[in-house]
């Protein structure tokens, strides 16, 4: 049987040495399926993989039509951001914590990947956010986020004041520890911890969730993902913008963060029969 995917990229969580064994196991299996395997360069260096071509993560997508991520959701976030332009589907094998995105268990890896190569998979597309940071009308930084863009206080334990504008219309000013602008994917991450709703990935909406607001009537808000969200720093001794909790940029009074849904989607593959609600029951211990 011809494989549904002829070339596969492997990306691993390099800070977890236990993943090395899984990486070699997967490489051997893919070789038996006559799949062209390439490995992300840092993964290859960390695990001592010398038997397959290696490429930096920024160019890896040019050499594969599928990427397999061994690690946790954090590793998947890195892969999703880096490979977005290539629009290749991602498969996640969980070797981290909860694993909302990396949903294949390690002991099921070979069977699950085999079924995906046989074409037995469910496909879903999820949205990605792009953010532009401006000060005095000048672009100072850009970023992208699969989970969320967060404007929050920095190291000082003081409230900051933010102004929220949606599609050019003033919505409110808030004093809080910050504001989370989350994709549906991100609503099971920081947004959930801050009291935000869980949005099904098929709902193309954004959740705007205040972090510890000073006014108790300041509640989470769900809006269309087609909206443009502008967050301006009105008053703050120390403020930052974070992208997926992994990258950040410092902000000043007057700095503005403009957030829009990107044109491209992140494609995730799951073994056939995957259920989002079953995953939630398992991860959230709903019984």
URZI-V628083 format. One record per pair of residues at least 24 apart in sequence whose C-alpha atoms are under 10 Angstrom apart, sorted by the first residue. I is the first residue (numbers start at 1). J is the second residue. Records with the same first field share a line. If there is no record, write none. Layout:
# URZI-V628083
I->J  J
This chain:
# URZI-V628083
1->33  117  118
2->33  34  117  118  119
3->33  34  35  114  115  116  117  118  119
4->65  66  115  116  117  118  119  120
5->35  36  64  65  66  67  116  117  118  119
6->30  33  34  35  36  37  64  65  66  117
7->34  35  36  37  38  63  64  65  66  67
8->35  36  37  38  39  60  61  63  64  65  66  67  68  88  90
9->36  37  38  39  40  53  54  55  57  60  61  62  63  64  65  66  67  68  69  88  90
10->37  38  39  40  41  43  44  54  57  60  64  66  67  68  69  70  91
11->38  39  40  41  42  43  44  57  60  67  68  69  70  71  75  76  78  79  92
12->39  40  41  42  43  44  46  47  68  69  70  71  72  75  76  79  93  95
13->42  43  46  47  69  70  71  72  73  74  75  76  95  96
14->42  43  44  45  46  47  70  71  75
15->43  46  71
16->46  47  70  71  72  95  96
17->46  47
18->47  71  95
19->47  70  71  94  95  96  106
20->44  46  47  48  49  70
21->47
22->70  93  95  106  107  109  110
23->47  49  69  70
24->48  49  51
25->109  110
26->68  70  109  110  113
27->51  52
29->110  113  114
30->110  113  114  117
33->114  117
35->117
36->63  64
37->63  64  66  67
38->63  64  67
39->63  64  67  68
40->67
43->70
56->82
57->82  83
58->82  83  84  85  86
59->83  86
60->86
61->85  86  87  88  89
62->86  87  88
64->88  89
65->89  90
66->90  91  117  267  268  269
67->91  92  268  269
68->92  93  102  113  269
69->93  94  95  102
70->94  95  96  102  104  106  109
71->95  96  97  99  102  106
72->96  97  98  99  100  101  102  103
73->97  98  99  100  101  102  103  147  189
74->99  101  102  147  244  245  246
75->101  102
76->101  102  146
77->101  145  146  147  244  245  246
78->145  146  244  246
79->146  266
80->128  144  145  146  265  266  267  268
81->128  129  143  144  145  146  244  266
82->144
83->266
84->128  144  146  262  264  265  266  267
85->263  264  265  266
86->264  266
87->264  265  266  267
88->265  266  267  268
89->123  124  125  265  266  267  268  269
90->123  266  267  268  269  270
91->116  267  268  269  270  271
92->268  269  270
97->283
98->282  283  284
99->279  283
100->185  186  188  189  276  279  280  282  283
101->185  188  268  270  279
102->268  270
103->269  270  271  274  279
104->270  271  274
111->271
112->270  271  272
113->270  271
114->271
115->270  271  272
116->269  270  271  272
119->271  272
120->269  270  271  272  273
121->268  269  270  271  272  273  274
122->268  269  270  271  272  273  274  275
123->267  268  269  270  271  272  274
124->201  202  265  266  267  268  269  270
125->201  202  264  265  266  267  268  269
126->183  184  185  201  202  203  204  264  265  266  267  268
127->183  184  185  201  202  203  204  205  206  225  261  262  263  264  265  266  267
128->182  183  184  185  225  260  261  262  263  264  265  266
129->181  182  183  206  225  243  259  260  261  262  263  264  265
130->243  258  259  260  261  262  263
131->229  230  241  243  257  258  259  260  261  262
132->230  256  257  258  259  260
133->230  231  232  241  249  250  251  255  256  257  258  259
134->232  251  252  254  255  256  257  258
135->232  251  252  253  254  255  256  257
136->254  255  256
137->254  255  256
138->255  256
139->255  256  257
140->249  250  251  255  256
141->248  249  250  257
142->243  249  257  258  259
143->241  242  243  244  247  248  249  259
144->242  243  244  247  259  260  261  262
145->181  182  183  186  242  243  244  245  246  247  259  261  262
146->182  183  184  185  186  243  244  265  266
147->180  181  182  183  184  185  186  187  188  189  190  191  243  244  245
148->180  181  182  183  184  185  186  187  189  190  191  206  207  208  242  243  244  245
149->179  180  181  182  183  186  208  241  242  243  244  245  247  248  257  258  259
150->178  179  180  181  182  190  191  208  209  210  211  231  240  241  242  243  244  245  248  257
151->177  178  179  180  181  210  211  231  232  233  239  240  241  242  243  248  249  250  251  256  257
152->176  177  178  179  180  210  211  233  236  238  239  240  241  242  250  251
153->177  178  179  211  236  237  238  239  240  241  250  251
154->178  236  237  238  239  240  241  250  251
155->237  238  239  240
156->236  237  238  239
157->237  238
158->236  237  238  239
159->211  212  213  214  235  236  237  238  239
160->213  214  233  234  235  236  237  238  239  253
161->213  232  233  234  235  236  239  253
162->230  231  232  233  234  235  236  253  254  256
163->230  231  232  233  234  235  256
164->208  229  230  231  232  233  256  257
165->228  229  230  231  232  258
166->223  227  228  229  230  231  258  259
167->226  227  228  229  230
168->227  228  229  230
169->228  229  230
170->230
172->218
173->218  231  232  233  234
174->210  213  214  215  218  234
175->210  211  212  213  214  215  218  234  235  236
176->210  211  212  213  214  215  218
177->210  211  212  213  214  239
178->209  210  211  212  213  233  239  240  241
179->208  209  210  211  212  213  220  231  241
180->206  207  208  209  210  211  220  241  242
181->206  207  208  209  210  220  221  222  229  231  243  259
182->206  207  208  209  222  225  244
183->207  208  225  261
184->225
186->244
188->280  283  284
189->244  245
190->244  245
191->220
194->220
195->219  220
196->220  221  222
197->221  222
198->280
200->276  277
201->276
204->261
205->261
206->260  261
224->261
225->260  261  262
226->260  261  262
227->259  260  261
228->258  259  260  261
229->257  258  259  260  261
230->256  257  258  259  260
231->255  256  257  258  259
232->256  257  258
233->257
